[in-house]
């Protein structure tokens, strides 16, 4: 287990803060029980900038901080009750999203790779999040009449359009920040050592 560096802890804390802000920027807009947020953007950016290890750890810390009761989830909410909400699958998905995005960009860095990895993360995020939501509505939440998996995906169209645009932006911004910040820091050294294990 590698020793945690100050920059590691700082970047994890920074992305936890980004996720908390992103969760509540526009969370007053709700579609099918899902608040419209910027969390997917920041989860993808965490993978792009921090790599698979720190990116996924940042998302785990975000989830745990919210679950212990600190109101950093959408709607300025928190607590263990969040696990029962249909949207909790997206919080779990952020961890896997950041990991796989980071896994891809650690191997090769270019604008197309950053954009591609961002969209892989977006697909992972929506499949896990939407599937959890479907299960929640079917098993323990009050599903509306005529509720189907296809109907649920129709609810996802507007948030998905927003996230497609933001994912493209994340790929470009992430690559630029990689060259101007990450490449010159010990974060990049961590990438190199991790990829050799």
C-alpha positions in Angstrom: 0.0 0.0 0.0 1.5 3.3 -1.1 2.0 6.0 1.5 -0.5 8.8 1.0 1.1 12.1 0.0 -0.2 15.6 0.8 -1.1 16.2 -2.8 -3.1 12.9 -2.9 -5.2 13.9 0.1 -5.6 17.5 -1.1 -6.9 16.3 -4.6 -9.2 13.8 -3.0 -10.7 16.5 -0.7 -10.9 18.9 -3.7 -13.0 16.5 -5.7 -15.2 15.6 -2.8 -15.9 19.4 -2.6 -16.5 19.5 -6.4 -19.0 16.7 -6.1 -20.8 18.3 -3.3 -21.1 21.6 -5.2 -22.0 19.8 -8.5 -24.7 17.8 -6.7 -26.6 20.9 -5.7 -26.0 23.4 -8.5 -29.3 22.5 -10.3 -30.7 19.7 -8.1 -34.0 21.6 -7.8 -34.7 20.2 -11.2 -35.8 16.6 -10.9 -36.7 14.2 -13.7 -38.2 10.8 -12.8 -36.9 11.1 -9.2 -33.4 12.0 -10.5 -32.0 15.4 -9.6 -30.2 17.2 -12.5 -26.6 17.7 -11.3 -23.0 18.1 -12.5 -21.8 15.1 -10.6 -21.2 12.9 -13.6 -19.0 15.7 -15.1 -16.8 15.8 -11.9 -16.7 12.0 -11.5 -15.3 11.7 -15.1 -12.9 14.6 -14.5 -11.7 12.9 -11.3 -10.7 9.9 -13.4 -9.1 12.0 -16.1 -7.0 14.0 -13.7 -6.4 11.8 -10.7 -6.2 8.4 -12.4 -7.9 5.2 -11.4 -6.6 4.9 -7.9 -7.1 8.4 -6.5 -10.1 9.1 -8.7 -12.1 6.2 -7.4 -10.9 6.8 -3.8 -12.2 10.4 -4.1 -15.6 9.1 -5.1 -15.6 6.5 -2.3 -14.8 9.3 0.2 -17.6 11.4 -1.3 -20.1 8.6 -0.8 -19.0 7.8 2.7 -19.0 11.4 3.9 -22.6 11.7 2.6 -23.7 8.4 4.1 -22.5 9.4 7.6 -25.0 12.3 7.5 -23.1 15.3 6.1 -25.5 16.9 3.6 -23.4 16.8 0.4 -25.7 14.7 -1.8 -28.2 16.3 -4.2 -30.9 18.3 -2.5 -28.4 19.1 0.3 -29.1 15.7 1.7 -27.2 12.9 3.4 -27.5 9.9 5.7 -27.9 6.1 5.3 -31.5 6.6 4.1 -29.9 7.7 0.8 -29.2 4.0 0.0 -32.9 3.4 -0.4 -33.4 6.2 -2.9 -33.7 5.4 -6.6 -30.8 7.7 -7.4 -28.3 6.0 -5.1 -27.1 3.8 -8.0 -25.5 6.8 -9.6 -23.5 7.5 -6.4 -22.1 4.0 -6.6 -21.6 4.4 -10.3 -19.3 7.4 -9.8 -16.7 5.2 -8.2 -16.6 2.7 -11.1 -16.8 5.6 -13.6 -13.8 7.3 -12.1 -11.8 4.0 -12.0 -12.3 3.0 -15.6 -11.8 6.5 -16.9 -8.6 6.7 -15.0 -7.5 3.2 -16.1 -7.8 4.2 -19.8 -6.0 7.6 -19.6 -3.2 6.2 -17.5 -2.1 4.1 -20.5 -2.1 6.9 -23.1 -2.7 10.6 -23.0 -4.2 12.5 -25.9 -7.3 14.5 -26.6 -9.1 11.7 -28.4 -8.3 9.2 -25.6 -9.5 11.7 -22.9 -12.8 12.2 -24.8 -13.2 8.5 -25.5 -12.5 7.5 -21.8 -15.0 10.1 -20.7 -17.7 8.6 -22.8 -16.9 5.1 -21.6 -17.3 6.5 -18.1 -20.6 8.1 -19.1 -22.0 4.8 -20.4 -20.9 3.0 -17.2 -22.5 5.7 -15.1 -25.8 5.6 -16.8 -26.1 1.8 -17.1 -25.4 1.2 -13.4 -27.4 4.2 -12.2 -30.4 3.6 -14.3 -30.4 -0.2 -13.6 -30.3 0.5 -9.8 -33.1 3.0 -10.2 -35.3 0.4 -12.1 -34.6 -2.2 -9.3 -35.4 0.4 -6.6 -38.7 1.3 -8.2 -39.6 -2.3 -8.7 -38.6 -3.7 -5.4 -39.0 -1.1 -2.6 -40.0 2.2 -4.1 -43.5 3.2 -5.4 -43.2 2.7 -9.1 -45.7 4.8 -11.2 -48.4 2.9 -13.1 -47.1 1.5 -16.4 -43.5 1.8 -15.3 -41.1 -0.1 -17.5 -37.3 -0.1 -18.1 -38.0 1.7 -21.5 -40.0 4.4 -19.7 -37.2 4.9 -17.2 -34.7 5.4 -20.0 -37.0 8.0 -21.6 -36.7 10.0 -18.3 -32.9 9.9 -18.8 -32.9 11.5 -22.2 -32.7 15.2 -21.0 -30.0 14.5 -18.3 -28.1 12.4 -20.9 -28.0 15.2 -23.5 -26.6 17.5 -20.8 -24.0 14.9 -19.8 -23.0 14.1 -23.3 -22.1 17.8 -23.8 -20.3 18.0 -20.5 -18.4 14.8 -21.1 -17.0 16.2 -24.3 -16.0 19.3 -22.4 -14.5 17.2 -19.6 -12.3 15.4 -22.1 -10.9 18.6 -23.6 -10.5 20.4 -20.2 -9.1 17.3 -18.6 -6.4 16.9 -21.2 -5.4 20.6 -21.0 -5.2 20.4 -17.2 -3.2 17.1 -17.5 -0.6 18.9 -19.6 -0.5 22.1 -17.5 -0.8 20.6 -14.0 -0.8 16.8 -13.6 2.1 16.0 -15.9 4.3 18.4 -13.9 3.2 17.0 -10.5 3.7 13.9 -8.4 0.3 12.7 -9.5 1.7 11.8 -12.8 4.6 9.9 -11.1 1.9 7.9 -9.2 0.3 7.0 -12.6 3.6 5.7 -13.9 4.4 3.6 -10.8 0.9 2.2 -10.6 0.8 1.2 -14.3 4.1 -0.8 -13.8 2.6 -3.0 -11.1 
